[in-house]
Amino acid sequence: MKIEIFSGSNRKALKEEINLFIKDKQVMTIAQSESYSARHWFITITVLYQ
């Protein structure tokens, strides 16, 4: 099992990057976490794959 972590604040860019990454992989699970501050929103996606 391997892990890849993606982070950013642009949902569309993250979606495209993750979709390209998982295209030819067997994905076990995908987890999401978000963080907020007074002026910023940030998302982290963790992909476990074979």
All heavy atoms as TSV, in Angstrom:
chain	resi	resn	atom	element	x	y	z
A	1	MET	N	N	0.835	-1.166	0.000
A	1	MET	CA	C	0.000	0.000	0.000
A	1	MET	C	C	0.888	1.242	0.000
A	1	MET	O	O	1.893	1.290	0.697
A	1	MET	CB	C	-0.909	-0.019	1.232
A	1	MET	CG	C	-1.801	1.140	1.309
A	1	MET	SD	S	-2.984	1.161	2.688
A	1	MET	CE	C	-2.788	-0.330	3.530
A	2	LYS	N	N	0.492	2.244	-0.781
A	2	LYS	CA	C	1.226	3.507	-0.860
A	2	LYS	C	C	0.279	4.650	-0.546
A	2	LYS	O	O	-0.934	4.518	-0.664
A	2	LYS	CB	C	1.807	3.689	-2.253
A	2	LYS	CG	C	2.795	2.614	-2.636
A	2	LYS	CD	C	3.294	2.835	-4.042
A	2	LYS	CE	C	4.232	1.711	-4.446
A	2	LYS	NZ	N	4.681	1.869	-5.823
A	3	ILE	N	N	0.860	5.778	-0.161
A	3	ILE	CA	C	0.072	6.966	0.197
A	3	ILE	C	C	0.542	8.153	-0.632
A	3	ILE	O	O	1.740	8.357	-0.814
A	3	ILE	CB	C	0.232	7.308	1.691
A	3	ILE	CG1	C	-0.278	6.159	2.555
A	3	ILE	CG2	C	-0.481	8.608	2.030
A	3	ILE	CD1	C	-0.013	6.346	4.029
A	4	GLU	N	N	-0.414	8.936	-1.109
A	4	GLU	CA	C	-0.111	10.197	-1.790
A	4	GLU	C	C	-0.996	11.267	-1.151
A	4	GLU	O	O	-2.185	11.042	-0.901
A	4	GLU	CB	C	-0.399	10.082	-3.283
A	4	GLU	CG	C	0.022	11.273	-4.084
A	4	GLU	CD	C	1.544	11.412	-4.198
A	4	GLU	OE1	O	2.246	10.388	-4.146
A	4	GLU	OE2	O	1.998	12.549	-4.325
A	5	ILE	N	N	-0.420	12.425	-0.870
A	5	ILE	CA	C	-1.157	13.512	-0.225
A	5	ILE	C	C	-1.195	14.715	-1.160
A	5	ILE	O	O	-0.167	15.127	-1.699
A	5	ILE	CB	C	-0.510	13.890	1.121
A	5	ILE	CG1	C	-0.545	12.677	2.059
A	5	ILE	CG2	C	-1.216	15.093	1.752
A	5	ILE	CD1	C	0.209	12.865	3.341
A	6	PHE	N	N	-2.393	15.264	-1.343
A	6	PHE	CA	C	-2.607	16.453	-2.167
A	6	PHE	C	C	-3.174	17.546	-1.277
A	6	PHE	O	O	-4.049	17.284	-0.462
A	6	PHE	CB	C	-3.614	16.154	-3.283
A	6	PHE	CG	C	-3.196	15.036	-4.200
A	6	PHE	CD1	C	-3.518	13.721	-3.907
A	6	PHE	CD2	C	-2.476	15.305	-5.355
A	6	PHE	CE1	C	-3.139	12.688	-4.745
A	6	PHE	CE2	C	-2.093	14.280	-6.201
A	6	PHE	CZ	C	-2.425	12.969	-5.897
A	7	SER	N	N	-2.706	18.776	-1.456
A	7	SER	CA	C	-3.190	19.897	-0.645
A	7	SER	C	C	-3.351	21.132	-1.505
A	7	SER	O	O	-2.628	21.312	-2.484
A	7	SER	CB	C	-2.213	20.219	0.482
A	7	SER	OG	O	-2.046	19.119	1.320
A	8	GLY	N	N	-4.266	21.994	-1.100
A	8	GLY	CA	C	-4.437	23.253	-1.798
A	8	GLY	C	C	-5.737	23.932	-1.418
A	8	GLY	O	O	-6.499	23.442	-0.586
A	9	SER	N	N	-5.994	25.048	-2.040
A	9	SER	CA	C	-7.225	25.787	-1.764
A	9	SER	C	C	-8.095	25.916	-3.013
A	9	SER	O	O	-9.176	26.476	-2.952
A	9	SER	CB	C	-6.898	27.171	-1.202
A	9	SER	OG	O	-6.088	27.886	-2.118
A	10	ASN	N	N	-7.641	25.384	-4.131
A	10	ASN	CA	C	-8.395	25.444	-5.381
A	10	ASN	C	C	-8.992	24.061	-5.654
A	10	ASN	O	O	-8.297	23.135	-6.064
A	10	ASN	CB	C	-7.472	25.875	-6.525
A	10	ASN	CG	C	-8.202	26.017	-7.838
A	10	ASN	OD1	O	-9.139	25.294	-8.121
A	10	ASN	ND2	N	-7.749	26.961	-8.629
A	11	ARG	N	N	-10.294	23.924	-5.421
A	11	ARG	CA	C	-10.949	22.617	-5.571
A	11	ARG	C	C	-10.828	22.057	-6.978
A	11	ARG	O	O	-10.581	20.873	-7.161
A	11	ARG	CB	C	-12.434	22.731	-5.230
A	11	ARG	CG	C	-12.718	22.801	-3.788
A	11	ARG	CD	C	-14.199	22.785	-3.564
A	11	ARG	NE	N	-14.490	23.040	-2.173
A	11	ARG	CZ	C	-15.692	23.027	-1.676
A	11	ARG	NH1	N	-16.723	22.793	-2.445
A	11	ARG	NH2	N	-15.876	23.256	-0.399
A	12	LYS	N	N	-11.025	22.896	-7.971
A	12	LYS	CA	C	-10.991	22.427	-9.358
A	12	LYS	C	C	-9.600	21.892	-9.720
A	12	LYS	O	O	-9.478	20.827	-10.324
A	12	LYS	CB	C	-11.383	23.547	-10.313
A	12	LYS	CG	C	-11.492	23.094	-11.744
A	12	LYS	CD	C	-11.987	24.190	-12.658
A	12	LYS	CE	C	-12.086	23.665	-14.080
A	12	LYS	NZ	N	-12.541	24.673	-15.011
A	13	ALA	N	N	-8.555	22.603	-9.340
A	13	ALA	CA	C	-7.186	22.160	-9.629
A	13	ALA	C	C	-6.872	20.855	-8.901
A	13	ALA	O	O	-6.258	19.947	-9.478
A	13	ALA	CB	C	-6.191	23.246	-9.237
A	14	LEU	N	N	-7.297	20.729	-7.641
A	14	LEU	CA	C	-7.071	19.494	-6.886
A	14	LEU	C	C	-7.808	18.324	-7.526
A	14	LEU	O	O	-7.261	17.226	-7.655
A	14	LEU	CB	C	-7.540	19.647	-5.445
A	14	LEU	CG	C	-6.570	20.289	-4.479
A	14	LEU	CD1	C	-7.233	20.499	-3.127
A	14	LEU	CD2	C	-5.325	19.473	-4.323
A	15	LYS	N	N	-9.041	18.557	-7.925
A	15	LYS	CA	C	-9.838	17.514	-8.555
A	15	LYS	C	C	-9.149	16.992	-9.807
A	15	LYS	O	O	-9.017	15.780	-10.000
A	15	LYS	CB	C	-11.217	18.062	-8.901
A	15	LYS	CG	C	-12.119	17.081	-9.597
A	15	LYS	CD	C	-13.438	17.742	-9.934
A	15	LYS	CE	C	-14.287	16.872	-10.821
A	15	LYS	NZ	N	-15.545	17.536	-11.201
A	16	GLU	N	N	-8.685	17.886	-10.651
A	16	GLU	CA	C	-8.004	17.485	-11.884
A	16	GLU	C	C	-6.708	16.741	-11.586
A	16	GLU	O	O	-6.416	15.709	-12.204
A	16	GLU	CB	C	-7.728	18.709	-12.751
A	16	GLU	CG	C	-8.983	19.326	-13.317
A	16	GLU	CD	C	-8.752	20.653	-14.024
A	16	GLU	OE1	O	-7.586	21.090	-14.138
A	16	GLU	OE2	O	-9.743	21.242	-14.463
A	17	GLU	N	N	-5.938	17.242	-10.632
A	17	GLU	CA	C	-4.668	16.606	-10.272
A	17	GLU	C	C	-4.883	15.195	-9.710
A	17	GLU	O	O	-4.187	14.247	-10.086
A	17	GLU	CB	C	-3.933	17.471	-9.242
A	17	GLU	CG	C	-2.577	16.957	-8.859
A	17	GLU	CD	C	-1.872	17.855	-7.860
A	17	GLU	OE1	O	-2.439	18.887	-7.436
A	17	GLU	OE2	O	-0.743	17.505	-7.487
A	18	ILE	N	N	-5.870	15.049	-8.839
A	18	ILE	CA	C	-6.147	13.748	-8.229
A	18	ILE	C	C	-6.696	12.771	-9.269
A	18	ILE	O	O	-6.288	11.608	-9.312
A	18	ILE	CB	C	-7.100	13.897	-7.035
A	18	ILE	CG1	C	-6.383	14.660	-5.917
A	18	ILE	CG2	C	-7.585	12.546	-6.543
A	18	ILE	CD1	C	-7.285	15.150	-4.820
A	19	ASN	N	N	-7.600	13.231	-10.107
A	19	ASN	CA	C	-8.150	12.346	-11.134
A	19	ASN	C	C	-7.068	11.839	-12.077
A	19	ASN	O	O	-7.078	10.668	-12.468
A	19	ASN	CB	C	-9.265	13.041	-11.914
A	19	ASN	CG	C	-10.567	13.066	-11.146
A	19	ASN	OD1	O	-10.805	12.250	-10.279
A	19	ASN	ND2	N	-11.415	14.022	-11.464
A	20	LEU	N	N	-6.145	12.698	-12.454
A	20	LEU	CA	C	-5.034	12.253	-13.304
A	20	LEU	C	C	-4.153	11.246	-12.568
A	20	LEU	O	O	-3.701	10.260	-13.148
A	20	LEU	CB	C	-4.190	13.449	-13.758
A	20	LEU	CG	C	-4.790	14.309	-14.855
A	20	LEU	CD1	C	-3.932	15.551	-15.079
A	20	LEU	CD2	C	-4.910	13.514	-16.147
A	21	PHE	N	N	-3.920	11.483	-11.294
A	21	PHE	CA	C	-3.063	10.605	-10.511
A	21	PHE	C	C	-3.669	9.211	-10.355
A	21	PHE	O	O	-2.974	8.196	-10.497
A	21	PHE	CB	C	-2.792	11.214	-9.126
A	21	PHE	CG	C	-1.986	10.322	-8.246
A	21	PHE	CD1	C	-0.614	10.229	-8.409
A	21	PHE	CD2	C	-2.593	9.555	-7.264
A	21	PHE	CE1	C	0.145	9.383	-7.604
A	21	PHE	CE2	C	-1.851	8.714	-6.454
A	21	PHE	CZ	C	-0.476	8.630	-6.623
A	22	ILE	N	N	-4.962	9.122	-10.047
A	22	ILE	CA	C	-5.584	7.823	-9.760
A	22	ILE	C	C	-6.048	7.087	-11.011
A	22	ILE	O	O	-6.482	5.933	-10.909
A	22	ILE	CB	C	-6.750	7.962	-8.759
A	22	ILE	CG1	C	-7.910	8.747	-9.363
A	22	ILE	CG2	C	-6.280	8.561	-7.455
A	22	ILE	CD1	C	-9.152	8.782	-8.488
A	23	LYS	N	N	-5.936	7.697	-12.139
A	23	LYS	CA	C	-6.445	7.131	-13.392
A	23	LYS	C	C	-6.038	5.676	-13.611
A	23	LYS	O	O	-6.867	4.854	-13.978
A	23	LYS	CB	C	-5.970	8.008	-14.550
A	23	LYS	CG	C	-6.530	7.666	-15.875
A	23	LYS	CD	C	-6.110	8.769	-16.830
A	23	LYS	CE	C	-5.911	8.242	-18.209
A	23	LYS	NZ	N	-5.522	9.296	-19.133
A	24	ASP	N	N	-4.791	5.331	-13.397
A	24	ASP	CA	C	-4.295	3.982	-13.666
A	24	ASP	C	C	-3.910	3.223	-12.401
A	24	ASP	O	O	-3.101	2.297	-12.456
A	24	ASP	CB	C	-3.072	4.054	-14.588
A	24	ASP	CG	C	-3.406	4.672	-15.924
A	24	ASP	OD1	O	-4.546	4.479	-16.397
A	24	ASP	OD2	O	-2.543	5.350	-16.503
A	25	LYS	N	N	-4.500	3.603	-11.263
A	25	LYS	CA	C	-4.134	2.978	-9.999
A	25	LYS	C	C	-5.344	2.304	-9.359
A	25	LYS	O	O	-6.479	2.690	-9.608
A	25	LYS	CB	C	-3.560	4.020	-9.050
A	25	LYS	CG	C	-2.249	4.581	-9.566
A	25	LYS	CD	C	-1.692	5.637	-8.669
A	25	LYS	CE	C	-0.370	6.143	-9.151
A	25	LYS	NZ	N	-0.368	6.676	-10.501
A	26	GLN	N	N	-5.067	1.329	-8.520
A	26	GLN	CA	C	-6.109	0.683	-7.740
A	26	GLN	C	C	-6.197	1.413	-6.401
A	26	GLN	O	O	-5.354	1.240	-5.520
A	26	GLN	CB	C	-5.783	-0.787	-7.522
A	26	GLN	CG	C	-6.845	-1.511	-6.751
A	26	GLN	CD	C	-6.504	-2.968	-6.534
A	26	GLN	OE1	O	-5.495	-3.475	-7.003
A	26	GLN	NE2	N	-7.354	-3.654	-5.789
A	27	VAL	N	N	-7.224	2.241	-6.252
A	27	VAL	CA	C	-7.384	3.074	-5.056
A	27	VAL	C	C	-8.088	2.272	-3.970
A	27	VAL	O	O	-9.118	1.654	-4.204
A	27	VAL	CB	C	-8.176	4.358	-5.391
A	27	VAL	CG1	C	-8.449	5.161	-4.128
A	27	VAL	CG2	C	-7.424	5.191	-6.410
A	28	MET	N	N	-7.503	2.297	-2.775
A	28	MET	CA	C	-8.083	1.606	-1.620
A	28	MET	C	C	-9.068	2.521	-0.886
A	28	MET	O	O	-10.153	2.108	-0.531
A	28	MET	CB	C	-6.983	1.162	-0.660
A	28	MET	CG	C	-5.805	0.494	-1.307
A	28	MET	SD	S	-5.873	-1.265	-1.453
A	28	MET	CE	C	-5.996	-1.821	0.185
A	29	THR	N	N	-8.631	3.766	-0.637
A	29	THR	CA	C	-9.485	4.734	0.056
A	29	THR	C	C	-9.000	6.154	-0.225
A	29	THR	O	O	-7.843	6.372	-0.564
A	29	THR	CB	C	-9.522	4.462	1.580
A	29	THR	OG1	O	-10.500	5.301	2.174
A	29	THR	CG2	C	-8.181	4.706	2.206
A	30	ILE	N	N	-9.935	7.082	-0.067
A	30	ILE	CA	C	-9.618	8.512	-0.193
A	30	ILE	C	C	-10.190	9.206	1.037
A	30	ILE	O	O	-11.356	9.006	1.373
A	30	ILE	CB	C	-10.227	9.120	-1.470
A	30	ILE	CG1	C	-9.611	8.469	-2.707
A	30	ILE	CG2	C	-10.013	10.637	-1.504
A	30	ILE	CD1	C	-10.201	8.936	-4.023
A	31	ALA	N	N	-9.359	9.998	1.706
A	31	ALA	CA	C	-9.798	10.728	2.900
A	31	ALA	C	C	-9.595	12.220	2.685
A	31	ALA	O	O	-8.659	12.631	2.007
A	31	ALA	CB	C	-9.015	10.269	4.112
A	32	GLN	N	N	-10.479	13.005	3.267
A	32	GLN	CA	C	-10.433	14.458	3.111
A	32	GLN	C	C	-10.395	15.125	4.472
A	32	GLN	O	O	-11.063	14.694	5.404
A	32	GLN	CB	C	-11.676	14.919	2.358
A	32	GLN	CG	C	-11.874	16.409	2.365
A	32	GLN	CD	C	-13.216	16.814	1.781
A	32	GLN	OE1	O	-13.729	16.145	0.901
A	32	GLN	NE2	N	-13.775	17.893	2.270
A	33	SER	N	N	-9.604	16.196	4.573
A	33	SER	CA	C	-9.652	17.036	5.771
A	33	SER	C	C	-9.589	18.485	5.323
A	33	SER	O	O	-9.009	18.803	4.288
A	33	SER	CB	C	-8.518	16.704	6.738
A	33	SER	OG	O	-7.282	17.009	6.149
A	34	GLU	N	N	-10.205	19.344	6.089
A	34	GLU	CA	C	-10.250	20.772	5.764
A	34	GLU	C	C	-9.805	21.579	6.965
A	34	GLU	O	O	-10.008	21.178	8.101
A	34	GLU	CB	C	-11.670	21.188	5.380
A	34	GLU	CG	C	-12.208	20.473	4.181
A	34	GLU	CD	C	-13.633	20.880	3.847
A	34	GLU	OE1	O	-14.008	22.037	4.112
A	34	GLU	OE2	O	-14.369	20.031	3.333
A	35	SER	N	N	-9.208	22.719	6.684
A	35	SER	CA	C	-8.845	23.638	7.759
A	35	SER	C	C	-9.245	25.052	7.343
A	35	SER	O	O	-9.242	25.383	6.165
A	35	SER	CB	C	-7.355	23.564	8.076
A	35	SER	OG	O	-6.603	23.917	6.940
A	36	TYR	N	N	-9.615	25.821	8.325
A	36	TYR	CA	C	-10.074	27.185	8.096
A	36	TYR	C	C	-9.304	28.138	8.992
A	36	TYR	O	O	-8.953	27.791	10.108
A	36	TYR	CB	C	-11.562	27.330	8.449
A	36	TYR	CG	C	-12.480	26.430	7.675
A	36	TYR	CD1	C	-12.785	25.162	8.135
A	36	TYR	CD2	C	-13.045	26.860	6.478
A	36	TYR	CE1	C	-13.634	24.326	7.436
A	36	TYR	CE2	C	-13.892	26.032	5.764
A	36	TYR	CZ	C	-14.192	24.770	6.249
A	36	TYR	OH	O	-15.031	23.950	5.554
A	37	SER	N	N	-9.093	29.325	8.481
A	37	SER	CA	C	-8.578	30.401	9.317
A	37	SER	C	C	-9.436	31.624	9.011
A	37	SER	O	O	-10.394	31.537	8.257
A	37	SER	CB	C	-7.100	30.669	9.022
A	37	SER	OG	O	-6.935	31.237	7.743
A	38	ALA	N	N	-9.085	32.735	9.563
A	38	ALA	CA	C	-9.881	33.949	9.356
A	38	ALA	C	C	-10.000	34.330	7.880
A	38	ALA	O	O	-11.031	34.818	7.441
A	38	ALA	CB	C	-9.270	35.095	10.148
A	39	ARG	N	N	-8.945	34.066	7.116
A	39	ARG	CA	C	-8.966	34.472	5.700
A	39	ARG	C	C	-8.708	33.349	4.704
A	39	ARG	O	O	-8.728	33.596	3.510
A	39	ARG	CB	C	-7.934	35.574	5.470
A	39	ARG	CG	C	-8.276	36.856	6.194
A	39	ARG	CD	C	-7.319	37.938	5.827
A	39	ARG	NE	N	-6.126	37.818	6.649
A	39	ARG	CZ	C	-4.980	38.390	6.388
A	39	ARG	NH1	N	-4.840	39.129	5.326
A	39	ARG	NH2	N	-3.951	38.243	7.197
A	40	HIS	N	N	-8.480	32.131	5.184
A	40	HIS	CA	C	-8.090	31.069	4.264
A	40	HIS	C	C	-8.845	29.772	4.527
A	40	HIS	O	O	-9.160	29.443	5.663
A	40	HIS	CB	C	-6.587	30.784	4.371
A	40	HIS	CG	C	-5.738	31.957	4.033
A	40	HIS	ND1	N	-5.515	32.376	2.749
A	40	HIS	CD2	C	-5.067	32.817	4.824
A	40	HIS	CE1	C	-4.739	33.438	2.758
A	40	HIS	NE2	N	-4.456	33.733	4.016
A	41	TRP	N	N	-9.092	29.040	3.460
A	41	TRP	CA	C	-9.652	27.700	3.511
A	41	TRP	C	C	-8.649	26.799	2.805
A	41	TRP	O	O	-8.098	27.153	1.770
A	41	TRP	CB	C	-10.992	27.680	2.785
A	41	TRP	CG	C	-11.543	26.310	2.568
A	41	TRP	CD1	C	-12.247	25.575	3.465
A	41	TRP	CD2	C	-11.427	25.511	1.387
A	41	TRP	NE1	N	-12.586	24.362	2.921
A	41	TRP	CE2	C	-12.086	24.300	1.627
A	41	TRP	CE3	C	-10.833	25.691	0.151
A	41	TRP	CZ2	C	-12.166	23.293	0.698
A	41	TRP	CZ3	C	-10.921	24.684	-0.789
A	41	TRP	CH2	C	-11.577	23.506	-0.509
A	42	PHE	N	N	-8.391	25.618	3.354
A	42	PHE	CA	C	-7.381	24.725	2.819
A	42	PHE	C	C	-7.901	23.298	2.915
A	42	PHE	O	O	-8.490	22.917	3.925
A	42	PHE	CB	C	-6.093	24.874	3.645
A	42	PHE	CG	C	-4.862	24.428	2.940
A	42	PHE	CD1	C	-4.304	25.198	1.935
A	42	PHE	CD2	C	-4.249	23.235	3.281
A	42	PHE	CE1	C	-3.149	24.789	1.290
A	42	PHE	CE2	C	-3.097	22.824	2.638
A	42	PHE	CZ	C	-2.551	23.606	1.636
A	43	ILE	N	N	-7.702	22.501	1.868
A	43	ILE	CA	C	-8.164	21.120	1.860
A	43	ILE	C	C	-6.978	20.187	1.611
A	43	ILE	O	O	-6.073	20.510	0.841
A	43	ILE	CB	C	-9.264	20.913	0.807
A	43	ILE	CG1	C	-9.853	19.506	0.895
A	43	ILE	CG2	C	-8.744	21.191	-0.580
A	43	ILE	CD1	C	-11.112	19.330	0.072
A	44	THR	N	N	-7.006	19.055	2.289
A	44	THR	CA	C	-5.985	18.022	2.094
A	44	THR	C	C	-6.689	16.724	1.761
A	44	THR	O	O	-7.616	16.322	2.467
A	44	THR	CB	C	-5.128	17.853	3.358
A	44	THR	OG1	O	-4.502	19.086	3.658
A	44	THR	CG2	C	-4.063	16.780	3.166
A	45	ILE	N	N	-6.265	16.071	0.694
A	45	ILE	CA	C	-6.816	14.796	0.260
A	45	ILE	C	C	-5.704	13.751	0.363
A	45	ILE	O	O	-4.612	13.956	-0.182
A	45	ILE	CB	C	-7.321	14.851	-1.201
A	45	ILE	CG1	C	-8.319	15.988	-1.404
A	45	ILE	CG2	C	-7.893	13.501	-1.627
A	45	ILE	CD1	C	-9.654	15.801	-0.754
A	46	THR	N	N	-5.984	12.668	1.039
A	46	THR	CA	C	-5.039	11.565	1.177
A	46	THR	C	C	-5.559	10.381	0.386
A	46	THR	O	O	-6.709	9.959	0.580
A	46	THR	CB	C	-4.852	11.177	2.645
A	46	THR	OG1	O	-4.463	12.348	3.380
A	46	THR	CG2	C	-3.793	10.106	2.812
A	47	VAL	N	N	-4.737	9.829	-0.497
A	47	VAL	CA	C	-5.105	8.697	-1.341
A	47	VAL	C	C	-4.239	7.504	-0.955
A	47	VAL	O	O	-3.017	7.594	-0.988
A	47	VAL	CB	C	-4.921	9.032	-2.834
A	47	VAL	CG1	C	-5.275	7.838	-3.705
A	47	VAL	CG2	C	-5.741	10.247	-3.231
A	48	LEU	N	N	-4.870	6.389	-0.602
A	48	LEU	CA	C	-4.178	5.135	-0.369
A	48	LEU	C	C	-4.416	4.269	-1.594
A	48	LEU	O	O	-5.570	4.089	-2.010
A	48	LEU	CB	C	-4.703	4.427	0.865
A	48	LEU	CG	C	-4.115	4.820	2.209
A	48	LEU	CD1	C	-4.438	6.250	2.529
A	48	LEU	CD2	C	-4.558	3.894	3.271
A	49	TYR	N	N	-3.335	3.722	-2.159
A	49	TYR	CA	C	-3.474	2.964	-3.393
A	49	TYR	C	C	-2.452	1.839	-3.448
A	49	TYR	O	O	-1.510	1.791	-2.671
A	49	TYR	CB	C	-3.314	3.897	-4.604
A	49	TYR	CG	C	-1.932	4.491	-4.741
A	49	TYR	CD1	C	-1.004	3.935	-5.606
A	49	TYR	CD2	C	-1.554	5.607	-4.004
A	49	TYR	CE1	C	0.257	4.476	-5.734
A	49	TYR	CE2	C	-0.302	6.149	-4.129
A	49	TYR	CZ	C	0.605	5.580	-4.987
A	49	TYR	OH	O	1.870	6.118	-5.114
A	50	GLN	N	N	-2.665	0.927	-4.383
A	50	GLN	CA	C	-1.740	-0.196	-4.607
A	50	GLN	C	C	-0.834	0.136	-5.772
A	50	GLN	O	O	-1.211	0.738	-6.716
A	50	GLN	CB	C	-2.507	-1.467	-4.952
A	50	GLN	CG	C	-3.329	-1.959	-3.821
A	50	GLN	CD	C	-2.588	-2.958	-2.950
A	50	GLN	OE1	O	-1.478	-3.354	-3.197
A	50	GLN	NE2	N	-3.255	-3.350	-1.892
